[in-house]
Amino acid sequence: MILDLPFILETRRNHALEHATLHMLARSHKGNMAGHSNPTGFFLLGDFSTTDVWANTTEALERLHEGESGLAIHAGCGTNLATTALLAGTLSWSVLRLAKSTLTRLVLLPFAVAAAVFGVLIARPLGPILQQRYTTEANLGSMQIIDIIPVRKGLHRVITR
């Protein structure tokens, strides 16, 4: 299966560890934080000390290895945002594309807004399902944290293998 190709599987596993780490960090850090995963690790954006990143990433790794797969799902994930935008946009566009004139578009506008709202409502449960099935992999296998590098203020690189 394509999701099991090494570079995709490694990215999905790092994505899960990124999410779990953000959950751990959120307990003591209130502020903007984000991450970005790839096959060799992930970046963390936020006002964290390197010591905090080490401690929380290590705890996240241990908890995922112990089976806390729910930590791999995060409400702020780009998968949720993309799902919401795609569904809301597509459904509203589907309504408006029926219009042949500006007047018809104006008449259909409330229906397009209703379709967009419906898309947002559908996306709320669908985004986490897509994360669980496609964009993250909570089973980390033999993953290890190799290093955590402070790139600059507010940015850390977590390297895994």
C-alpha positions as CSV (number, residue, x, y, z in Angstrom):
1,M,0.0,0.0,0.0
2,I,1.2,3.5,-0.8
3,L,0.9,4.6,2.9
4,D,3.5,1.9,3.8
5,L,6.2,3.2,1.4
6,P,9.2,4.0,3.7
7,F,9.3,7.8,3.1
8,I,5.5,8.1,3.6
9,L,5.3,5.8,6.6
10,E,8.2,7.7,8.3
11,T,6.5,11.0,7.6
12,R,3.3,9.7,9.1
13,R,5.1,8.4,12.2
14,N,6.9,11.7,12.6
15,H,3.6,13.5,12.2
16,A,2.1,11.4,15.0
17,L,5.1,12.2,17.3
18,E,4.9,15.9,16.3
19,H,1.2,15.9,17.4
20,A,1.9,14.0,20.6
21,T,4.8,16.4,21.4
22,L,2.5,19.4,20.9
23,H,0.0,17.9,23.2
24,M,2.7,17.5,25.9
25,L,4.0,21.0,25.4
26,A,0.5,22.5,25.5
27,R,0.2,21.5,29.2
28,S,2.8,24.1,30.2
29,H,3.1,26.4,27.3
30,K,0.3,28.8,26.4
31,G,0.9,30.4,23.1
32,N,1.1,29.8,19.5
33,M,2.8,26.6,18.5
34,A,3.0,24.5,15.3
35,G,4.9,21.8,13.7
36,H,5.9,20.4,10.3
37,S,6.9,16.7,9.7
38,N,9.0,15.0,7.1
39,P,10.6,11.5,6.8
40,T,13.6,12.5,9.0
41,G,11.8,14.2,11.8
42,F,9.9,17.4,12.4
43,F,10.2,21.1,13.1
44,L,8.5,22.7,16.2
45,L,7.6,26.3,16.1
46,G,7.0,28.0,19.5
47,D,8.6,29.6,22.4
48,F,10.2,26.5,24.0
49,S,13.5,25.8,25.6
50,T,15.5,23.0,24.1
51,T,15.3,21.2,27.4
52,D,11.5,21.4,27.3
53,V,11.4,20.1,23.8
54,W,13.7,17.1,24.7
55,A,11.6,16.3,27.8
56,N,8.2,16.5,26.1
57,T,9.3,14.8,22.9
58,T,10.7,11.9,24.9
59,E,7.5,11.6,26.9
60,A,5.4,11.7,23.8
61,L,7.5,8.9,22.2
62,E,7.2,6.8,25.4
63,R,3.4,7.3,25.6
64,L,2.9,6.5,21.9
65,H,5.0,3.3,22.4
66,E,2.8,2.5,25.3
67,G,-0.3,2.6,23.1
68,E,-1.8,6.1,23.7
69,S,-2.6,6.4,20.0
70,G,-5.1,9.3,20.6
71,L,-2.1,11.6,21.1
72,A,-1.4,11.3,17.4
73,I,-4.5,13.3,16.6
74,H,-4.4,17.0,17.0
75,A,-7.2,19.6,16.5
76,G,-4.9,22.1,15.0
77,C,-3.6,19.7,12.3
78,G,-3.4,20.9,8.7
79,T,-5.4,17.9,7.7
80,N,-8.4,19.3,9.7
81,L,-7.9,22.7,8.1
82,A,-7.6,21.3,4.6
83,T,-10.6,19.1,5.0
84,T,-12.7,22.0,6.2
85,A,-11.6,24.3,3.4
86,L,-12.0,21.7,0.7
87,L,-15.5,20.6,1.8
88,A,-16.8,24.1,2.5
89,G,-15.4,25.5,-0.7
90,T,-16.4,22.6,-2.9
91,L,-20.0,22.5,-1.6
92,S,-20.5,26.2,-1.9
93,W,-18.9,26.3,-5.4
94,S,-21.2,23.4,-6.4
95,V,-24.2,25.5,-5.6
96,L,-22.9,28.7,-7.3
97,R,-21.8,27.0,-10.5
98,L,-25.5,26.3,-11.3
99,A,-25.9,30.1,-11.8
100,K,-25.8,31.5,-15.3
101,S,-26.2,35.1,-14.3
102,T,-25.2,37.5,-11.6
103,L,-28.8,37.7,-10.4
104,T,-29.1,34.0,-10.1
105,R,-25.8,33.9,-8.1
106,L,-27.3,36.4,-5.7
107,V,-30.4,34.3,-5.3
108,L,-28.3,31.2,-4.7
109,L,-25.9,32.9,-2.3
110,P,-27.8,31.9,0.9
111,F,-27.8,28.3,-0.4
112,A,-24.1,28.4,-1.1
113,V,-23.5,29.7,2.5
114,A,-25.6,26.9,3.9
115,A,-23.7,24.4,1.8
116,A,-20.4,25.8,3.1
117,V,-21.7,25.6,6.7
118,F,-22.7,22.0,6.1
119,G,-19.2,21.3,4.7
120,V,-17.7,22.7,7.9
121,L,-20.0,20.5,10.1
122,I,-19.1,17.4,8.1
123,A,-15.4,18.2,8.3
124,R,-15.3,18.4,12.1
125,P,-15.5,14.6,12.6
126,L,-14.0,13.8,9.2
127,G,-10.6,15.6,9.7
128,P,-9.6,13.5,12.8
129,I,-10.7,10.3,10.9
130,L,-8.4,11.3,8.0
131,Q,-5.6,12.0,10.4
132,Q,-6.0,8.6,12.1
133,R,-6.2,6.6,8.8
134,Y,-4.0,8.5,6.4
135,T,-1.8,11.4,7.7
136,T,-0.5,9.9,11.0
137,E,0.7,6.5,12.2
138,A,0.7,6.1,16.0
139,N,2.6,2.8,15.8
140,L,6.1,4.2,15.7
141,G,7.9,0.9,15.3
142,S,11.4,1.3,16.5
143,M,11.6,5.0,16.1
144,Q,14.2,6.9,18.2
145,I,14.9,10.5,18.8
146,I,18.4,11.1,17.4
147,D,18.8,14.8,18.2
148,I,17.0,18.1,18.8
149,I,18.6,21.1,17.4
150,P,17.6,24.7,18.2
151,V,17.6,26.3,14.7
152,R,16.8,29.8,15.9
153,K,14.6,31.4,18.5
154,G,11.2,29.8,18.3
155,L,12.3,26.9,16.0
156,H,13.6,23.5,16.9
157,R,14.4,20.6,14.6
158,V,13.7,17.1,16.0
159,I,15.6,14.4,14.1
160,T,14.4,10.8,14.3
161,R,15.3,7.4,13.0
